Amino acid sequence: MPSIFLTVSALLTGSSAIYLYYFHQKLASRISHHTHYGTPPSPTATSITSIPKSVYTEEYYTVYDHASRPVARRLLPSMDPEELFTQFARRNMSTFARFPQSWTIWMITPFAQRNTFKASHIHSLDFKEGDIVCGLYRVATRTASSIEFEFMPPSPAQGRLVLSYREKDANMVFSSETAMWRKKEDKVPMPLERSVLKYLHEMAAWWLVDSGVRYLMDLEVDRPAVE
């Protein structure tokens, strides 16, 4: 019996690994993405404005991850772009709140902030500066086209999570960026430096961007007229 159990477990584990690999590859084919390791890129190399200036020095080591997906404007509802973006952010953050990693965050979040995981809380937000989502993410900067979340204690790393959009030709491009940094003298790896966590982060971030765009496409409101 133990040998059968081990065999079945091995088959299930192997099947899961194969499924995750192909799922990751499928997402990669639909998402534009890149990652930067090492010396922080210049402030003009990213759209993130709230990273402290002191981070852009040789003292720091960073991991920067970017994922985006374009969608034809005619496929989206005829809503103001800023409202579409707010809908995108509400949907993605409330979905993230149900992910396994969010349960881990929930366990270390002070009791008074656990309501920030609730969908009713997230869907009530316009993501103004100071708003908190999922315990650890506080809005540091908000513009019409971007939301920059800073990581709050007890986050295991300093960093930013940024959702944004831009209009390009006849498309809207929705993006998700994650930046983490540490002093080079600090040898404790950040989550995105660990291969398994980086892999899981990519799948989560890429899927949220991809499914978030499809969510907007499926909203039951008017579409722009097609000429």
N, CA, C and O of each residue as an XYZ file, in Angstrom:
908
protein
N       0.813     -1.213      0.000
C       0.000      0.000      0.000
C       0.851      1.269      0.000
O       0.573      2.177     -0.783
N       1.902      1.368      0.870
C       2.723      2.571      0.845
C       3.329      2.831     -0.524
O       3.421      3.978     -0.960
N       3.754      1.736     -1.221
C       4.381      1.936     -2.528
C       3.365      2.480     -3.541
O       3.711      3.312     -4.380
N       2.108      2.011     -3.463
C       1.064      2.520     -4.353
C       0.811      4.001     -4.073
O       0.669      4.811     -4.988
N       0.758      4.330     -2.779
C       0.526      5.722     -2.403
C       1.641      6.615     -2.929
O       1.380      7.698     -3.454
N       2.879      6.163     -2.787
C       4.009      6.958     -3.255
C       3.993      7.092     -4.771
O       4.324      8.149     -5.308
N       3.608      6.022     -5.459
C       3.547      6.064     -6.916
C       2.495      7.054     -7.394
O       2.746      7.865     -8.286
N       1.293      6.975     -6.779
C       0.213      7.899     -7.140
C       0.627      9.330     -6.842
O       0.388     10.232     -7.645
N       1.247      9.538     -5.691
C       1.677     10.887     -5.310
C       2.689     11.432     -6.317
O       2.639     12.599     -6.705
N       3.614     10.548     -6.733
C       4.628     10.971     -7.695
C       3.990     11.337     -9.034
O       4.373     12.317     -9.673
N       3.006     10.526     -9.447
C       2.320     10.811    -10.716
C       1.558     12.134    -10.643
O       1.587     12.930    -11.581
N       0.871     12.358     -9.506
C       0.129     13.600     -9.351
C       1.067     14.807     -9.330
O       0.788     15.841     -9.936
N       2.189     14.650     -8.618
C       3.158     15.739     -8.547
C       3.746     16.022     -9.922
O       3.896     17.177    -10.322
N       4.081     14.939    -10.648
C       4.625     15.105    -11.988
C       3.624     15.750    -12.925
O       3.984     16.620    -13.718
N       2.364     15.329    -12.839
C       1.319     15.900    -13.689
C       1.113     17.378    -13.384
O       0.921     18.187    -14.291
N       1.155     17.723    -12.095
C       0.989     19.122    -11.709
C       2.127     19.975    -12.257
O       1.910     21.087    -12.738
N       3.349     19.435    -12.177
C       4.506     20.182    -12.671
C       4.401     20.411    -14.174
O       4.711     21.495    -14.668
N       3.959     19.379    -14.900
C       3.805     19.515    -16.355
C       2.723     20.527    -16.683
O       2.884     21.359    -17.575
N       1.606     20.445    -15.943
C       0.516     21.400    -16.177
C       0.989     22.823    -15.924
O       0.720     23.709    -16.735
N       1.696     23.067    -14.803
C       2.175     24.406    -14.478
C       3.145     24.910    -15.536
O       3.137     26.093    -15.878
N       3.979     24.017    -16.052
C       4.942     24.430    -17.091
C       4.207     24.909    -18.340
O       4.517     25.973    -18.875
N       3.239     24.129    -18.803
C       2.512     24.518    -20.015
C       1.617     25.730    -19.772
O       1.423     26.550    -20.669
N       1.078     25.843    -18.574
C       0.275     27.024    -18.236
C       1.151     28.276    -18.263
O       0.748     29.315    -18.785
N       2.340     28.168    -17.701
C       3.301     29.268    -17.698
C       3.682     29.651    -19.124
O       3.739     30.836    -19.452
N       3.943     28.659    -19.974
C       4.323     28.934    -21.357
C       3.176     29.568    -22.147
O       3.397     30.443    -22.984
N       1.961     29.120    -21.875
C       0.797     29.673    -22.570
C       0.603     31.140    -22.201
O       0.317     31.971    -23.063
N       0.758     31.453    -20.920
C       0.642     32.845    -20.490
C       1.746     33.689    -21.109
O       1.509     34.816    -21.544
N       2.950     33.139    -21.146
C       4.093     33.882    -21.692
C       3.874     34.261    -23.148
O       4.390     35.277    -23.614
N       3.109     33.445    -23.868
C       2.864     33.735    -25.282
C       1.844     34.862    -25.479
O       1.752     35.434    -26.565
N       1.084     35.180    -24.431
C       0.051     36.209    -24.546
C       0.434     37.524    -23.873
O      -0.224     38.546    -24.064
N       1.501     37.484    -23.089
C       1.889     38.631    -22.281
C       3.273     39.129    -22.698
O       4.180     38.327    -22.927
N       3.435     40.435    -22.796
C       4.766     41.016    -22.974
C       5.388     41.142    -21.589
O       4.755     41.677    -20.678
N       6.606     40.662    -21.417
C       7.185     40.640    -20.078
C       8.707     40.729    -20.138
O       9.335     40.292    -21.102
N       9.273     41.296    -19.103
C      10.724     41.284    -18.948
C      11.077     41.477    -17.478
O      10.280     41.998    -16.697
N      12.279     41.052    -17.115
C      12.757     41.126    -15.735
C      14.166     41.711    -15.723
O      14.978     41.421    -16.602
N      14.442     42.530    -14.725
C      15.771     43.137    -14.550
C      16.307     42.740    -13.185
O      15.605     42.848    -12.179
N      17.573     42.275    -13.150
C      18.241     41.941    -11.897
C      19.492     42.808    -11.740
O      20.155     43.134    -12.725
N      19.809     43.174    -10.505
C      21.084     43.831    -10.254
C      20.962     45.281     -9.868
O      20.064     45.670     -9.121
N      21.896     46.096    -10.395
C      21.889     47.524    -10.099
C      20.568     48.123    -10.548
O      20.104     47.827    -11.650
N      19.959     48.948     -9.731
C      18.654     49.506    -10.107
C      18.701     50.220    -11.452
O      19.664     50.931    -11.740
N      17.671     50.039    -12.282
C      17.606     50.805    -13.526
C      17.427     52.282    -13.197
O      17.040     52.634    -12.083
N      17.704     53.123    -14.149
C      17.540     54.561    -13.907
C      16.070     54.876    -13.671
O      15.199     54.129    -14.116
N      15.780     55.980    -12.972
C      14.370     56.345    -12.710
C      13.546     56.475    -13.981
O      12.330     56.282    -13.955
N      14.201     56.805    -15.102
C      13.460     56.960    -16.350
C      13.206     55.633    -17.054
O      12.487     55.589    -18.052
N      13.798     54.536    -16.533
C      13.638     53.231    -17.177
C      12.345     52.538    -16.771
O      11.956     51.555    -17.400
N      11.677     53.024    -15.743
C      10.396     52.473    -15.320
C       9.400     53.620    -15.179
O       9.765     54.796    -15.216
N       8.151     53.248    -15.018
C       7.114     54.268    -14.813
C       6.848     54.492    -13.331
O       5.948     55.253    -12.976
N       7.624     53.834    -12.450
C       7.401     53.930    -11.010
C       8.039     55.217    -10.480
O       9.239     55.437    -10.641
N       7.230     56.052     -9.854
C       7.718     57.354     -9.391
C       7.992     57.413     -7.898
O       8.643     58.346     -7.428
N       7.500     56.422     -7.134
C       7.572     56.517     -5.669
C       8.740     55.752     -5.060
O       8.840     55.676     -3.835
N       9.628     55.183     -5.877
C      10.806     54.516     -5.327
C      11.746     55.580     -4.760
O      12.048     56.552     -5.452
N      12.212     55.425     -3.533
C      13.120     56.428     -2.953
C      14.372     56.617     -3.810
O      14.909     55.657     -4.364
N      14.824     57.853     -3.910
C      15.999     58.156     -4.731
C      17.237     57.399     -4.261
O      18.112     57.070     -5.062
N      17.306     57.126     -2.961
C      18.479     56.434     -2.417
C      18.638     55.028     -2.980
O      19.734     54.466     -2.957
N      17.540     54.456     -3.487
C      17.596     53.093     -4.041
C      18.369     53.078     -5.362
O      18.950     52.058     -5.731
N      18.377     54.220     -6.081
C      19.049     54.278     -7.377
C      20.548     54.544     -7.216
O      21.098     55.481     -7.794
N      21.180     53.704     -6.427
C      22.619     53.816     -6.213
C      23.239     52.428     -6.251
O      22.535     51.419     -6.285
N      24.568     52.392     -6.245
C      25.281     51.123     -6.278
C      25.147     50.342     -4.974
O      25.549     49.181     -4.899
N      24.580     50.981     -3.943
C      24.424     50.295     -2.660
C      23.321     49.244     -2.702
O      23.268     48.365     -1.843
N      22.439     49.330     -3.697
C      21.241     48.483     -3.695
C      21.251     47.467     -4.834
O      21.817     47.680     -5.906
N      20.589     46.351     -4.534
C      20.338     45.300     -5.528
C      18.828     45.230     -5.720
O      18.076     45.223     -4.746
N      18.383     45.179     -6.976
C      16.939     45.175     -7.240
C      16.532     44.031     -8.153
O      17.327     43.495     -8.925
N      15.257     43.682     -8.028
C      14.597     42.817     -9.006
C      13.376     43.579     -9.490
O      12.543     44.014     -8.695
N      13.282     43.733    -10.799
C      12.170     44.479    -11.392
C      11.506     43.588    -12.432
O      12.168     43.048    -13.318
N      10.194     43.440    -12.313
C       9.446     42.567    -13.209
C       8.298     43.356    -13.829
O       7.593     44.087    -13.133
N       8.115     43.208    -15.124
C       7.083     43.964    -15.845
C       6.294     43.026    -16.744
O       6.873     42.197    -17.447
N       4.973     43.156    -16.722
C       4.106     42.363    -17.596
C       3.000     43.269    -18.121
O       2.465     44.096    -17.382
N       2.659     43.114    -19.396
C       1.610     43.958    -19.970
C       0.879     43.220    -21.073
O       1.384     42.262    -21.658
N      -0.329     43.698    -21.339
C      -1.117     43.139    -22.436
C      -1.930     44.245    -23.104
O      -2.649     44.978    -22.425
N      -1.824     44.373    -24.435
C      -2.643     45.359    -25.143
C      -4.001     44.781    -25.507
O      -4.165     43.566    -25.614
N      -4.976     45.669    -25.696
C      -6.293     45.249    -26.157
C      -6.859     46.378    -27.006
O      -6.712     47.554    -26.672
N      -7.501     46.015    -28.094
C      -8.091     47.030    -28.972
C      -9.177     47.794    -28.217
O     -10.020     47.192    -27.552
N      -9.150     49.107    -28.322
C     -10.124     49.938    -27.598
C     -11.559     49.604    -27.996
O     -12.469     49.715    -27.174
N     -11.774     49.196    -29.254
C     -13.127     48.892    -29.711
C     -13.697     47.643    -29.046
O     -14.906     47.417    -29.093
N     -12.840     46.827    -28.425
C     -13.300     45.617    -27.746
C     -13.684     45.872    -26.292
O     -14.175     44.979    -25.603
N     -13.455     47.105    -25.836
C     -13.741     47.453    -24.445
C     -15.002     48.307    -24.352
O     -15.413     48.922    -25.337
N     -15.610     48.346    -23.183
C     -16.799     49.183    -23.010
C     -16.499     50.663    -23.273
O     -15.359     51.105    -23.132
N     -17.506     51.405    -23.646
C     -17.344     52.837    -23.932
C     -17.391     53.640    -22.645
O     -18.226     54.530    -22.487
N     -16.496     53.321    -21.736
C     -16.354     54.017    -20.462
C     -15.123     54.903    -20.528
O     -14.249     54.714    -21.373
N     -15.069     55.863    -19.632
C     -13.873     56.678    -19.514
C     -12.683     55.766    -19.199
O     -12.814     54.863    -18.372
N     -11.532     55.980    -19.835
C     -10.371     55.111    -19.597
C      -9.984     54.995    -18.124
O      -9.598     53.920    -17.665
N     -10.087     56.097    -17.387
C      -9.733     56.041    -15.969
C     -10.687     55.133    -15.203
O     -10.258     54.415    -14.300
N     -11.976     55.151    -15.549
C     -12.941     54.273    -14.896
C     -12.680     52.817    -15.261
O     -12.778     51.934    -14.408
N     -12.348     52.564    -16.524
C     -11.983     51.206    -16.930
C     -10.794     50.704    -16.117
O     -10.776     49.562    -15.659
N      -9.808     51.572    -15.948
C      -8.617     51.199    -15.193
C      -8.947     50.908    -13.733
O      -8.413     49.962    -13.154
N      -9.826     51.714    -13.131
C     -10.231     51.470    -11.744
C     -10.950     50.137    -11.622
O     -10.738     49.408    -10.653
N     -11.801     49.804    -12.595
C     -12.472     48.503    -12.610
C     -11.451     47.372    -12.708
O     -11.578     46.350    -12.034
N     -10.445     47.563    -13.547
C      -9.370     46.584    -13.708
C      -8.648     46.366    -12.375
O      -8.401     45.227    -11.979
N      -8.313     47.455    -11.688
C      -7.585     47.356    -10.418
C      -8.438     46.692     -9.340
O      -7.949     45.839     -8.599
N      -9.706     47.077     -9.250
C     -10.587     46.461     -8.252
C     -10.706     44.961     -8.480
O     -10.600     44.166     -7.546
N     -10.926     44.590     -9.727
C     -11.097     43.166    -10.034
C      -9.821     42.386     -9.731
O      -9.878     41.319     -9.120
N      -8.676     42.906    -10.150
C      -7.433     42.161     -9.975
C      -7.021     42.057     -8.512
O      -6.560     41.000     -8.082
N      -7.175     43.119     -7.747
C      -6.777     43.050     -6.346
C      -7.744     42.193     -5.534
O      -7.319     41.505     -4.606
N      -9.036     42.220     -5.864
C      -9.980     41.357     -5.141
C      -9.766     39.894     -5.511
O      -9.978     39.010     -4.681
N      -9.352     39.630     -6.735
C      -9.017     38.261     -7.134
C      -7.739     37.800     -6.445
O      -7.662     36.674     -5.954
N      -6.740     38.674     -6.412
C      -5.490     38.347     -5.715
C      -5.740     38.020     -4.251
O      -5.049     37.178     -3.679
N      -6.721     38.676     -3.640
C      -7.024     38.449     -2.219
C      -7.451     37.018     -1.940
O      -7.447     36.586     -0.787
N      -7.825     36.266     -2.993
C      -8.241     34.870     -2.820
C      -7.125     33.900     -3.190
O      -7.324     32.688     -3.114
N      -5.971     34.394     -3.586
C      -4.860     33.533     -3.953
C      -4.229     32.915     -2.698
O      -4.328     33.492     -1.614
N      -3.580     31.744     -2.832
C      -2.925     31.116     -1.667
C      -1.933     32.027     -0.964
O      -1.874     32.030      0.265
N      -1.137     32.814     -1.725
C      -0.164     33.684     -1.072
C      -0.837     34.757     -0.231
O      -0.258     35.247      0.739
N      -2.068     35.124     -0.606
C      -2.783     36.114      0.195
C      -3.221     35.537      1.541
O      -3.310     36.258      2.534
N      -3.490     34.240      1.564
C      -3.827     33.622      2.852
C      -2.625     33.664      3.785
O      -2.778     33.848      4.993
N      -1.425     33.494      3.226
C      -0.214     33.605      4.035
C      -0.067     35.020      4.579
O       0.273     35.210      5.747
N      -0.325     36.013      3.730
C      -0.259     37.408      4.167
C      -1.315     37.678      5.233
O      -1.050     38.358      6.224
N      -2.516     37.137      5.021
C      -3.621     37.332      5.979
C      -3.230     36.858      7.376
O      -3.594     37.486      8.371
N      -2.497     35.762      7.453
C      -2.124     35.185      8.744
C      -1.177     36.084      9.533
O      -1.169     36.044     10.763
N      -0.367     36.905      8.825
C       0.579     37.765      9.542
C       0.095     39.219      9.620
O       0.788     40.083     10.157
N      -1.103     39.476      9.077
C      -1.646     40.832      9.083
C      -2.347     41.124     10.413
O      -3.092     40.279     10.910
N      -2.124     42.296     10.993
C      -2.838     42.655     12.229
C      -4.348     42.518     12.047
O      -4.881     42.798     10.973
N      -5.022     42.089     13.094
C      -6.456     41.812     13.019
C      -7.239     43.005     12.488
O      -8.189     42.835     11.724
N      -6.846     44.206     12.888
C      -7.588     45.415     12.498
C      -7.557     45.665     10.995
O      -8.391     46.409     10.480
N      -6.601     45.053     10.278
C      -6.479     45.296      8.839
C      -6.950     44.113      7.988
O      -6.819     44.137      6.764
N      -7.490     43.091      8.628
C      -7.906     41.919      7.862
C      -9.127     42.183      6.990
O      -9.380     41.445      6.037
N      -9.882     43.225      7.308
C     -11.021     43.562      6.447
C     -10.554     44.059      5.083
O     -11.352     44.117      4.147
N      -9.271     44.420      4.950
C      -8.763     44.934      3.672
C      -8.628     43.829      2.629
O      -8.319     44.105      1.470
N      -8.858     42.581      3.033
C      -8.861     41.467      2.087
C     -10.254     41.241      1.491
O     -10.397     40.532      0.494
N     -11.272     41.839      2.098
C     -12.645     41.573      1.675
C     -12.934     42.218      0.320
O     -12.499     43.338      0.048
N     -13.674     41.498     -0.526
C     -14.036     42.030     -1.842
C     -14.855     43.303     -1.700
O     -14.696     44.235     -2.489
N     -15.743     43.353     -0.685
C     -16.573     44.548     -0.497
C     -15.714     45.777     -0.207
O     -16.036     46.883     -0.644
N     -14.632     45.582      0.524
C     -13.712     46.691      0.811
C     -12.983     47.122     -0.461
O     -12.926     48.310     -0.780
N     -12.426     46.151     -1.181
C     -11.617     46.473     -2.365
C     -12.472     47.124     -3.447
O     -12.022     48.064     -4.101
N     -13.704     46.638     -3.646
C     -14.562     47.194     -4.687
C     -15.127     48.570     -4.308
O     -15.717     49.253     -5.145
N     -14.946     48.968     -3.060
C     -15.392     50.308     -2.653
C     -14.311     51.360     -2.856
O     -14.569     52.555     -2.708
N     -13.096     50.919     -3.197
C     -11.964     51.836     -3.264
C     -11.831     52.530     -4.616
O     -12.118     51.959     -5.668
N     -11.388     53.775     -4.547
C     -10.916     54.474     -5.738
C      -9.395     54.515     -5.738
O      -8.779     55.150     -6.594
N      -8.795     53.827     -4.764
C      -7.343     53.709     -4.640
C      -6.690     55.083     -4.476
O      -5.793     55.469     -5.226
N      -7.175     55.794     -3.475
C      -6.572     57.065     -3.115
C      -5.335     56.811     -2.258
O      -5.212     55.758     -1.633
N      -4.429     57.770     -2.232
C      -3.211     57.624     -1.450
C      -3.554     57.344      0.015
O      -4.353     58.052      0.627
N      -2.939     56.307      0.557
C      -3.199     55.888      1.933
C      -4.124     54.698      2.048
O      -4.144     54.040      3.089
N      -4.907     54.394      0.993
C      -5.778     53.215      1.019
C      -4.929     51.949      1.119
O      -3.844     51.868      0.543
N      -5.440     50.963      1.856
C      -4.710     49.711      2.069
C      -5.500     48.551      1.485
O      -6.718     48.468      1.645
N      -4.789     47.658      0.807
C      -5.386     46.473      0.197
C      -4.591     45.246      0.636
O      -3.360     45.257      0.633
N      -5.308     44.193      1.010
C      -4.668     42.919      1.371
C      -3.581     43.089      2.428
O      -2.524     42.461      2.354
N      -3.852     43.940      3.407
C      -2.987     44.035      4.567
C      -1.659     44.729      4.387
O      -1.271     45.553      5.215
N      -0.946     44.403      3.300
C       0.427     44.873      3.127
C       0.604     45.942      2.064
O       1.682     46.527      1.963
N      -0.428     46.214      1.265
C      -0.252     47.090      0.107
C      -0.970     48.424      0.337
O      -2.199     48.487      0.356
N      -0.189     49.472      0.510
C      -0.743     50.809      0.740
C      -0.481     51.686     -0.476
O       0.631     51.705     -1.005
N      -1.492     52.404     -0.914
C      -1.338     53.260     -2.085
C      -0.391     54.412     -1.740
O      -0.683     55.243     -0.880
N       0.748     54.439     -2.433
C       1.743     55.495     -2.214
C       1.529     56.649     -3.176
O       1.706     57.810     -2.808
N       1.147     56.332     -4.412
C       0.935     57.354     -5.441
C      -0.223     56.926     -6.319
O      -0.324     55.763     -6.710
N      -1.106     57.884     -6.631
C      -2.247     57.588     -7.501
C      -2.359     58.680     -8.549
O      -2.424     59.866     -8.224
N      -2.380     58.270     -9.802
C      -2.637     59.198    -10.897
C      -3.805     58.645    -11.699
O      -4.345     57.590    -11.365
N      -4.196     59.346    -12.749
C      -5.308     58.875    -13.572
C      -4.990     57.534    -14.224
O      -5.897     56.749    -14.498
N      -3.709     57.265    -14.473
C      -3.342     56.073    -15.237
C      -2.491     55.068    -14.471
O      -2.038     54.087    -15.059
N      -2.260     55.281    -13.175
C      -1.446     54.322    -12.425
C      -1.765     54.343    -10.938
O      -2.218     55.347    -10.389
N      -1.513     53.202    -10.307
C      -1.622     53.055     -8.851
C      -0.339     52.393     -8.380
O      -0.008     51.291     -8.818
N       0.387     53.062     -7.485
C       1.621     52.516     -6.946
C       1.407     52.120     -5.490
O       1.160     52.970     -4.634
N       1.507     50.817     -5.218
C       1.359     50.291     -3.867
C       2.741     50.105     -3.254
O       3.628     49.524     -3.879
N       2.924     50.598     -2.032
C       4.162     50.316     -1.310
C       3.947     49.120     -0.403
O       2.849     48.922      0.116
N       4.994     48.315     -0.205
C       4.915     47.162      0.677
C       5.067     47.644      2.119
O       6.033     48.331      2.451
N       4.120     47.283      2.962
C       4.150     47.679      4.369
C       4.671     46.541      5.238
O       4.573     45.378      4.847
N       5.227     46.853      6.418
C       5.582     45.790      7.366
C       4.330     45.002      7.726
O       3.251     45.590      7.801
N       4.431     43.684      7.953
C       5.663     42.891      8.010
C       6.050     42.244      6.682
O       6.443     41.077      6.670
N       5.953     42.953      5.584
C       6.380     42.409      4.292
C       7.841     41.958      4.384
O       8.656     42.628      5.017
N       8.178     40.812      3.748
C       9.559     40.317      3.804
C      10.529     41.113      2.934
O      11.724     40.816      2.927
N      10.047     42.115      2.204
C      10.931     42.898      1.340
C      10.382     44.301      1.176
O       9.188     44.543      1.356
N      11.271     45.223      0.832
C      10.839     46.560      0.450
C      10.538     46.559     -1.037
O      11.249     45.929     -1.820
N       9.478     47.267     -1.429
C       9.189     47.260     -2.849
C       7.928     47.997     -3.215
O       7.298     48.665     -2.395
N       7.584     47.851     -4.474
C       6.378     48.474     -5.030
C       5.671     47.471     -5.945
O       6.304     46.673     -6.636
N       4.352     47.541     -5.926
C       3.488     46.861     -6.893
C       2.743     47.958     -7.623
O       2.094     48.792     -6.991
N       2.824     47.971     -8.948
C       2.227     49.055     -9.717
C       1.303     48.498    -10.795
O       1.694     47.642    -11.588
N       0.079     48.998    -10.807
C      -0.862     48.721    -11.885
C      -1.015     50.004    -12.688
O      -1.089     51.093    -12.120
N      -1.063     49.873    -14.021
C      -1.155     51.076    -14.843
C      -1.743     50.744    -16.206
O      -1.918     49.581    -16.569
N      -2.041     51.807    -16.949
C      -2.454     51.630    -18.335
C      -1.933     52.811    -19.149
O      -1.614     53.870    -18.609
N      -1.858     52.603    -20.438
C      -1.538     53.692    -21.360
C      -2.283     53.437    -22.660
O      -2.605     52.297    -22.996
N      -2.546     54.498    -23.373
C      -3.209     54.385    -24.654
C      -2.172     54.469    -25.762
O      -1.355     55.390    -25.795
N      -2.211     53.498    -26.668
C      -1.238     53.438    -27.751
C      -1.981     53.138    -29.046
O      -2.550     52.060    -29.214
N      -1.968     54.095    -29.950
C      -2.709     53.970    -31.206
C      -4.181     53.684    -30.885
O      -4.824     54.464    -30.183
N      -4.711     52.578    -31.394
C      -6.113     52.252    -31.138
C      -6.247     51.229    -30.010
O      -7.278     50.568    -29.889
N      -5.215     51.101    -29.191
C      -5.209     50.109    -28.122
C      -5.100     50.758    -26.751
O      -4.675     51.906    -26.618
N      -5.495     49.997    -25.735
C      -5.142     50.293    -24.354
C      -4.200     49.187    -23.899
O      -4.441     48.010    -24.169
N      -3.135     49.562    -23.213
C      -2.148     48.600    -22.730
C      -2.187     48.602    -21.209
O      -1.889     49.617    -20.580
N      -2.553     47.472    -20.618
C      -2.626     47.338    -19.167
C      -1.364     46.631    -18.667
O      -0.912     45.649    -19.257
N      -0.806     47.147    -17.569
C       0.475     46.645    -17.087
C       0.464     46.369    -15.591
O      -0.314     46.943    -14.828
N       1.361     45.464    -15.203
C       1.640     45.191    -13.796
C       3.152     45.174    -13.626
O       3.860     44.480    -14.356
N       3.642     45.941    -12.660
C       5.074     45.995    -12.389
C       5.325     45.679    -10.921
O       4.559     46.087    -10.048
N       6.395     44.956    -10.660
C       6.812     44.684     -9.291
C       8.297     45.009     -9.171
O       9.107     44.570     -9.987
N       8.641     45.777     -8.153
C      10.036     46.101     -7.877
C      10.330     45.769     -6.422
O       9.566     46.135     -5.529
N      11.435     45.077     -6.187
C      11.903     44.800     -4.833
C      13.363     45.207     -4.751
O      14.095     45.111     -5.735
N      13.790     45.664     -3.573
C      15.188     46.047     -3.424
C      15.696     45.742     -2.024
O      14.936     45.661     -1.059
N      17.006     45.576     -1.955
C      17.699     45.372     -0.673
C      19.106     45.944     -0.818
O      19.616     46.089     -1.929
N      19.722     46.264      0.305
C      21.113     46.676      0.257
C      21.968     45.457     -0.098
O      21.682     44.337      0.324
N      23.011     45.696     -0.873
C      23.856     44.587     -1.313
C      24.502     43.862     -0.140
O      24.792     42.669     -0.228
N      24.724     44.570      0.944
C      25.337     43.944      2.113
C      24.371     43.003      2.819
O      24.795     42.149      3.598
N      23.090     43.151      2.557
C      22.089     42.247      3.131
C      21.996     41.025      2.216
O      21.531     41.126      1.081
N      22.431     39.895      2.706
C      22.520     38.690      1.880
C      21.262     37.827      1.895
O      21.214     36.795      1.226
N      20.249     38.235      2.648
C      19.002     37.453      2.685
C      18.254     37.658      1.366
O      17.900     38.791      1.042
N      18.005     36.590      0.595
C      17.332     36.753     -0.700
C      15.908     37.282     -0.558
O      15.182     36.914      0.366
N      15.534     38.132     -1.467
C      14.154     38.614     -1.528
C      13.294     37.542     -2.190
O      13.828     36.666     -2.871
N      11.963     37.590     -2.003
C      11.100     36.566     -2.617
C      11.336     36.385     -4.116
O      11.360     35.251     -4.596
N      11.511     37.470     -4.863
C      11.687     37.341     -6.311
C      13.078     36.867     -6.705
O      13.345     36.660     -7.889
N      13.971     36.691     -5.730
C      15.279     36.091     -6.002
C      15.232     34.572     -5.855
O      16.171     33.878     -6.245
N      14.163     34.069     -5.304
C      14.009     32.624     -5.125
C      13.266     32.070     -6.331
O      12.165     32.520     -6.651
N      13.861     31.104     -6.991
C      13.352     30.648     -8.293
C      11.910     30.179     -8.249
O      11.128     30.517     -9.137
N      11.535     29.401     -7.226
C      10.161     28.892     -7.160
C       9.179     30.039     -6.944
O       8.148     30.115     -7.613
N       9.502     30.932     -6.008
C       8.607     32.066     -5.748
C       8.528     32.996     -6.950
O       7.466     33.549     -7.236
N       9.641     33.175     -7.656
C       9.635     34.012     -8.861
C       8.722     33.395     -9.918
O       7.955     34.101    -10.574
N       8.809     32.071    -10.079
C       7.980     31.358    -11.056
C       6.501     31.512    -10.722
O       5.683     31.782    -11.601
N       6.166     31.340     -9.447
C       4.766     31.484     -9.020
C       4.295     32.927     -9.163
O       3.146     33.178     -9.528
N       5.184     33.873     -8.873
C       4.837     35.287     -9.049
C       4.514     35.584    -10.509
O       3.535     36.269    -10.803
N       5.334     35.070    -11.422
C       5.089     35.301    -12.842
C       3.732     34.769    -13.264
O       2.982     35.457    -13.955
N       3.412     33.552    -12.855
C       2.125     32.985    -13.236
C       0.968     33.821    -12.684
O      -0.013     34.069    -13.385
N       1.087     34.252    -11.434
C       0.016     35.049    -10.830
C      -0.107     36.402    -11.520
O      -1.206     36.809    -11.897
N       1.013     37.101    -11.687
C       0.980     38.444    -12.279
C       0.518     38.394    -13.726
O      -0.309     39.203    -14.146
N       1.052     37.443    -14.491
C       0.679     37.346    -15.909
C      -0.782     36.970    -16.057
O      -1.488     37.524    -16.900
N      -1.244     36.018    -15.232
C      -2.645     35.599    -15.337
C      -3.575     36.738    -14.943
O      -4.616     36.925    -15.574
N      -3.223     37.501    -13.916
C      -4.071     38.607    -13.499
C      -4.179     39.676    -14.582
O      -5.262     40.216    -14.810
N      -3.075     39.987    -15.250
C      -3.130     40.960    -16.342
C      -3.999     40.423    -17.476
O      -4.875     41.124    -17.983
N      -3.751     39.188    -17.864
C      -4.491     38.591    -18.980
C      -5.979     38.464    -18.664
O      -6.820     38.863    -19.469
N      -6.303     37.916    -17.504
C      -7.712     37.715    -17.142
C      -8.387     39.038    -16.795
O      -9.596     39.186    -16.975
N      -7.597     40.012    -16.292
C      -8.168     41.324    -16.010
C      -8.631     42.024    -17.273
O      -9.678     42.672    -17.285
N      -7.844     41.893    -18.344
C      -8.249     42.464    -19.635
C      -9.503     41.761    -20.146
O     -10.428     42.414    -20.628
N      -9.540     40.433    -20.042
C     -10.721     39.702    -20.494
C     -11.949     40.053    -19.663
O     -13.065     40.074    -20.183
N     -11.752     40.329    -18.385
C     -12.848     40.782    -17.529
C     -13.445     42.077    -18.063
O     -14.667     42.209    -18.140
N     -12.605     43.027    -18.430
C     -13.100     44.286    -18.980
C     -13.838     44.065    -20.296
O     -14.857     44.707    -20.553
N     -13.332     43.169    -21.120
C     -13.972     42.883    -22.402
C     -15.362     42.291    -22.213
O     -16.230     42.452    -23.071
N     -15.572     41.608    -21.095
C     -16.843     40.930    -20.853
C     -17.851     41.770    -20.066
O     -18.974     41.326    -19.829
N     -17.456     42.982    -19.661
C     -18.399     43.821    -18.914
C     -19.641     44.101    -19.750
O     -19.543     44.395    -20.941
N     -20.797     44.008    -19.127
C     -22.062     44.173    -19.837
C     -22.457     45.650    -19.933
O     -23.429     46.091    -19.319
N     -21.687     46.394    -20.712
C     -22.001     47.797    -20.992
C     -21.715     48.058    -22.462
O     -21.166     47.205    -23.160
N     -22.092     49.238    -22.925
C     -21.970     49.547    -24.346
C     -20.522     49.535    -24.815
O     -19.604     49.886    -24.074
N     -20.341     49.118    -26.076
C     -19.051     49.183    -26.741
C     -19.002     50.396    -27.640
O     -20.046     50.882    -28.077
N     -17.789     50.906    -27.931
C     -17.699     51.993    -28.894
C     -18.197     51.552    -30.259
O     -18.065     50.383    -30.623
N     -18.764     52.477    -31.015
C     -19.220     52.158    -32.363
C     -18.030     51.848    -33.246
O     -17.015     52.542    -33.196
N     -18.152     50.809    -34.054
C     -17.094     50.412    -34.975
C     -17.334     51.089    -36.309
O     -18.383     50.909    -36.927
N     -16.347     51.879    -36.757
C     -16.509     52.613    -38.017
C     -16.195     51.706    -39.199
O     -16.274     52.140    -40.348
